[in-house]
Amino acid sequence: MRIEEEIKRQGEFWLPESPEEKFPGVLTISDGGEIELEITTNKTPLIDEDKIEVGRIVGVLEKEGAVTLEKAFFRQRSISFGAPITSTLRINKAFLGVMRNNDDEILFSDFSFHLDQLDDWLSITGIKTKYSEDYRSATISYEPLEKITATLESGECIHVDFRYTLPSRQSITEAKITHSAYFTIHSEKPEPIEHFIGIAYKIANLLCFATARTISISEVEAKIAEVSCDDGTPFSVRAFYPSRPYSKTISKASKYEILFNYKSVEHRWEDLLRYWFRLYDTLAPTLSLYFSTQNGTHKYLDSKFLSLAQAAETLSRRTNSEVLMDAELFKNLQKTLMTACPPEHSKWLEARLMHGNEINLSKRLKALVKPFKSKLGNSRATDSTIRKIVDTRNYLTHYDESKKGIMSDHLKLWQLCQKLEVIIELNILALLQFSETDIDLICKPPHSLSQKLS
């Protein structure tokens, strides 16, 4: 979670079951969503010395007021011998603006959050500017935009809402209009915060894939389902937690570096979301490996290549059921070989046969490339690329000295990484039901895919 300015507040804290025993402390919420509570006291704080997990803590903060801290545990436990001493607790989630003085789970109906570069990715605004012919004067206007709505197959509504501010009536030297977009997840059935966090995580990863950047969540607000304000509207709290994905810096992508933006999928936005959520569990291992090569995890080209090769192989395993022979035929072959095998070698043979009916990496890559052969080059060029990927993967896995020459040209290794990225990206786009025409447009200059293809 991105937090522009660290929150550090003094307050009093206690357990819901022991409101009479309060402890002074300092709550710190830092960038990344890391939450720590320091309690300074001359007696054992909160729970017995032989325990670490605390659970829920409630309190009152300066400026912020009520706070509920979830899943707290001691990171550093200090024992006092009469003088005040500080202990540190790590907090999983913090809800600012609510005090829940019991152990009941807090249920929510709405969850709103902002994403890095969301406005750039949407490329829509209510701000309109009209210039005179000589560009010496301009007229600026603002029309609030209608929210963008989509419904998931599981029933939750996903809204893209817009915040804005208009110029002050009193200012005569400045006229400022601001406009920003944010997501809201609405559920008719009250749900725990983890339910919404999981949905927000998948939405954030969709934008990570679309922009080829690490997109961080920020400005999270959640509405408590069973509590309402005086006017009957749900009661909102600010929520903090160590969300993923997360990057310390915001890396902006130009319109030519992204795979697609909202305008290119506007006509099928709901369908795209539904396909993404439907496929997510299948794609999750591939996406984890693929994103690790985009977010700076790999400092060396060879480890980046290995992750991309594994991502491509995993994508094939999760989406392609092709095998070398009929399952029943292979089962009979296994039985025949195990029967004929000397007992002292049976465990070795059993291990060899465990995945014996699976196709190898070369065949998997050929299957992934087949629908996009016209974009990746002629058969000779494609076969050569696949052979180089397989040989390089085998060398970096087994370090066969006879294949050492493969690593002599780092430029070629970088080019193989580019080809693997293209293979993965094209297949995921196809799984998300991008049409052949859409994919053709994405593959044309000056888009990033065209650069990788060349």
N, C-alpha and C positions, 0 to 999 in steps of 0.2 A: 504494500500500500504506500502510495506516495503521500508524504506529509511535508508541505512546503516549509512550515515553521514548527520546530519542536514544541510540544506542549509539556510544561513542567508546572505542577500545581501542588501546593501544600494542602493538607486536609486531615480529617479524622476518619479512621477506618475501624470496622468491627465485623464480626461474624453475624449473620442473620439470627442465629440462635442465641447469641450473647450480646444484645444491644447495649447492655449496661457497662461492658468492658471495651472502652474505646482506646485506640492507639494513634498517636500523631505520626504522620508520614508524608512522603513526597512521591507523587505519581508522575512518571515521565513516559511520554509517548513520542518515539523518535521516528525519523524517516525509515520506511520499510515496514512500519506497523509494529515495531518492537515495543513492548510495554513492560515497564518495571515499576515496582513499588518498594520504596525504602522505608522501613519502620525503625525509629530510634526510641528505645525504651530501656529501662533498667530491670525489666522482668521478661519472662518468656512470652513472646508475642503470639497471639491468635490460637495456637494449638500446642499440644505437648511436645517436648523436645525430641521424642523418638519418632515423630511423624514428619513427612515432607510435604505431602499433598494437602492443600487447604480447601480447595473447592471455591465456593462463592464468597466474595468479600463485598461489603457495601460501605458507603461513606459519603462525606460531604467535602467538596473541593472549593477552594477559593475561586471566585469568578464563575466557575462552571456549575456549582451546586451539587445536586445528587449524582452519584455514580454507582454503577454495579460492575464488579470485576468478576469474570468467569474463569474457572479452571486455573486457579492460582496454585503455585507450588514454590517452595523455598529453593532459590538458587544458591544462596549463601546464608547459612544459619549461624548466628553468633550467640554465644552464651554470656549473659551478664553476671558479673560478680559484685553487684552493688552499684556500679557506675553505668550511665547510659551507653548503649552500644547499638550499632546499626545492623539489621538483617535485610537481605534483598530477596524479593519474590519476583518470579517471572509470571506474567499474566497472559492468558491465551486471547481473551477478548475484553474490551472495555465498552460499556454503554454509558455515555454521558447524557444526563438529563432524566435518569430514572433510578429509583431505589427499590429493589425487590427484596423485602425483608423476610423471605421464606425460601424454601428449596424448589418451589415450582418452576418448571421450565418456562422461559419467556417465549411467547409465540408472536409472530409478526404476520402482517398482511401485505406490506409493501417494502421494497428494498431499492433505494435509488443510489446511483454511483456515476462518477465521471470516469472517462478513460483518456489517457494521453492521446493527442492528435485526433480525437473524435470529430471535432469541427472540420479539420482539414479533410478527413476521410469522407465525411458526409458531403462536403462541398455545397452546402445549401445554407442560405441566410435570409433573414427578413430585412436586412439593411440594403437599401437601394440608393445608388449615387448617380446623379445625372449632371453632366458638365455642359457648360456653354461651349459654343463653337471655338472660341478663342481660349478656352480653359482658364478664364479669369474668374469665373464664378461657378458654383456648384449647388445643387439641391440634394439634400440627404433626407431620406424618409425611412421609416421602419414599420413593417407590417408583421405582427406576431404570426408565427407559423403554426399550422395544425400539427399535433403530435402524430408520430408515425407508430402504427399499432400492428402487432403480429401476435398470434396465439399459437403456443406450442401444442404438440399432440397430447402432452400431459396436462394441459388445461391452463397453465400460467400465461398471463398476458405480458408481452414485452413491449414497452413503450419507449420511443425516443422522444423525450420532452425538451422544451427550450426555455431557458431563463433569459431575461433581458432587463436592461435598465435604460431609462430615457433621460434626456438632458434635464438639468435643473432649471426651473422657471426663473430663478433668481440670477443665474450667471449671464453676463453680457459679453464675456470674453472667451467662453468655451462652451461647446455643445458636444457632449459625449454620449454615445450609444454603445452598449455592450450586448453581446449575444453569445450564448454558449449552450451546447447540447449535453444531455445526460440521459442515461438509461434508467428506467423504472421497471422492476419486476413486480407484478401484482398476482396474488394468489387468493382465490375465494376461500380456500380452506386455510386457516391459520397454521403456520409452519414454524419450526425452530430456525434460528439464523443460519445453521449449516446448510439447510435446504437452499436458501437464496444464495449463499456463498458459492455453492457448487454450480448453480446456473450462471452467476456472474463470471465465474472462472472460465466456463466454456465460451461465453460471449467474448471475453477478453482474448481468449486464444483464437477465436475466429478472426478478430482484427489483427492479432499477431501474424496469422497466416496471410491475411489479405495485404498487409503492409510490409511484410518481411522485417518487422521490427518488434522489440519487446515492449509491449503496451502495459502500463501499470494502472491499477485502480486507485481512485482517490475520492474524497468528499462523500463518504458513505453515510446515508441517513436511512433509518428503518422505522416503520410505523408499527406500534404495538397493537395487536389485534383486539385485545379485550379492554384496552384503556382508551378513553377519548377525552378531548379537551372540552371546555365549557360549551363550545359551539357545536359539539357532536362529532367533530372531525377526529380521526385517529391520532393518538399522541405520538410524536416523532422523537427519536433519540439519535444522537451521533454515535456511530459505531466504528470501532478501531480494532484491527486484527492484522497479523502478518500475512497479507494476501500474496498470492502468486497469480500470474507472473509479476516480476518486479525488476526494475532496472534503476540504478542510482541516477542515471542521466536520461534525459529525453532526447532520443535520436530521431530527428525529423526526416521523413522520407519525401522526396519529390514525387510528383504525379507519375513520373516515368519509372520510378523504382518500385512502386507497389504492383501487386498482381491485379487487383481490382478495387474500385471504390464503390460507394453506395449508389451513385448515379447509374453505374453499369449493371447493378442488380436490383434497382428500385422496383422494376416490374415484377420481380419474383422474390422479394425480400422475405416474406413469410415462408415460402417454400424452401429458400436457402437455409433459414434458421432451422426449419424442421429437419431437413436432410442432415445438417451439421449435428444436431442433437441426436438424431437417430443413429448416425455413424460414429459418434464420438468415442464410445467405448471400444469399438473396433479399431479406430485410428489412433487412440491414445498412446500406445507404445511408440508408434511411428512418429507422432507429433513430438513426443518428448525428446527423441533422438534428433529429429530435424530442428526443433527450436534450440537445442543445445549448440548447434552449429551456427545459429543466427545471433545468439545473445552474448557471445564472447567467452563462453565456457572453455572452448578449446583454443589454447594459445599456439598450438603447433598444427601444421597442415596435415601431417599424417594421422593425428587423432581425429581431426575434423573429417578426413576421408573415411576413416573406419566407422565413425558414427553415421555418416551418410550411407555408406554401403550396408550397414546393419539396418538403418531406417528403411531402405529400399527392400531388403530381404524380408523384414518384418511386415512391411506393407503387403508384399506378395503372399506371405504366409497367412495373413489375416483376411485376404480377399480372394485368394486363388486356391481352390481345392484340388488342383491337378496332382496326380500321383503317377509313378512310373508304370504301375500295372494295377489291374483290378484288385480290390481289397481282399476278396476271398482267395484269389490266386496267390497273392503275396502271403496270406496267412498259411496256406498249405505249403508254400515254399519254405517258410520259416520252420514249420513243423518238421519237414523233411530234413532240412539242414541241421536242426538241433538234434534230431534222432541220430544222424550220421556223425555228429561231432563227438570227439573223445571227451569224456567227463571233465578232464583237467582243463579243457579250453572252452567249456560251455558258457561260463560267465563272460568271457571275452567276446564270443560270438553273439551272445544275447545282446550285449551292449552295441555291437556293430549293426545288428539287425533292427534295433529299436526304431531308428529313423531311416531304415533302408529303403522304404518305398517313397521317400520324399524326393522331389526334383531338386537338382543342384542350383547354385546361385546363377550360373550361366543361363539355364532355362528360365529361371524366375525373371531375370532381367530382360530376356527376349520377350517374355509374355507381357511385361510392363511396357516395353518399347513398342510392341506390335501396333497398337492403335494410333501411334504418333510417328510412324516410320517416315512419313512424308516430311515431317518437320525436323527430324533428327538426321536426315541424310539418306543416301542410298544404302542398299543392303550391305555392300562391302564396307562402307564407312561405319555403319552401325555395328556390324559384327566385330570390326576392329576395336571400337570403343568398348564393347562388352567384354572382349577378351582382355583388354588392358585393365579394366575395372576388376575382373576376376583375378588376374595374375597379381595385381597390386594388393588386393585384399588378402590373397593367400600369403604373399610375402610378409605383409605387415602383421599377419596372424601367426605365422610359423617361422618367419625369418630364415627361409631357405636360401643359403648363400649362392646357389646357382641362379637365383632370380634377383640378386642384389642390384643389378644394373637398372632395374625398373625405377629405382629411387634416385637416379643420377640427375634427372631433369625435374626441378621443382615446379617449373612453369607447366609442364604436362600434368603433374599431380594436381595443380590448381585447376587446370582445365577439366580433369576428370571429376573434380568436386563440383564444378559448374554443371557438367552433364548429369551427375547424380541428382543435383538439386532440381534440374528441369524435369527429369523422369518422375521424381516424387511429386512435384508441384502439378504437372500435367495430369497424373493419375488421380490426385486428390480433387482437382477441378472437375474431372470427369465423374468421379463418385458423387460430387455435389451437384451433378446434373447440369453443368455448364454445357451449352450447346456447342456443336462443332464450329459454328460461326463465331460464338463468343471466344472460344479458345483461339481461333485463327486471329482475331483482333488482338488478343493479349500477346500473341507470338510475333506481331509485326512491330517494326521500329516505330518509335524509340523506346518501347517498353522493355523492362528488365529481362524478360524471357527471351526476347530477340537477341539481346547481347549475349546471354548464356548459350543460346543455340549456335551463335556464330563463333 
